[in-house]
Amino acid sequence: MSNTLYIKLRYRGKLKDPADVQVLIHETEDICRSNGWKYQVWNKDWAKPQSLTMEFTGSAVEFEGHAPLKGISFSIGESETVWLTFQPDGVLQSLMTLADPGFTATAADVPWQRVKTGYDGAVTHLAVCKLFRYLAGKYFEVFEVMDESGYWDHGDDDRLTAWMNDFSQAQHQLDEEMGAIDADKSLSPTEKRDMSFRLLKAFGERFRPGGE
């Protein structure tokens, strides 16, 4: 499967009551255990000031300092980490957005988190969205999702699976066509650029954010 095959799920939230974080941790931990998902519990000191810094070393990210977060993070299969960790005011934060408020191109009071899914078709995407819906109704004062597939809005499992299959096939075809253009020695750099741009534009128009 192509390493570029993924869709982005963006989310943000704030707890109704920060004191509920321990209950959320225990419940989500049970769900992770029962499904065999890798997880980590965060129970850092909320009273200690933040001193977190983030540095990129090649493809690795290194953190130093104190991150006043309580909650849980987890991953499903090969997916990225899903962060359900919170500051003392109940705002959902990850290490990335805590260290850099503009990490997801916004410095809002309730920052957007993001996780890439799609590496295993619809499996991870469905699991994360269903967990979010359950937790949002029980623990959150604010919870918003931006879903490139459109599933968060329409909630149709079969429709998501069909969309993901279509997306996967189209992504593989795009990878092959882009590779063929790059390998074609008869094309000038300008021709390669223009042809690649048209392919990417057509792909983007076909799979608009929201699953349209």
Protein Blocks (a to p, Z undefined) as FASTA:
>chain_A
ZZklccddddddddfblklmmmmmmmmmmmmmmnopacddddddfkbccfbdcddehjbc
cdedjdddedddddehjbccddddddfkopacdfklmmmmmlnopacfbdcddddehjno
jmlmmmmmmmmmmmmmmmpmbdcdddfklmmmnopaklmmmmmmmmmmmmmmmmmmmmmm
mmmmkbcfklmmmmmmmmmmmmmmmmgghiZZ
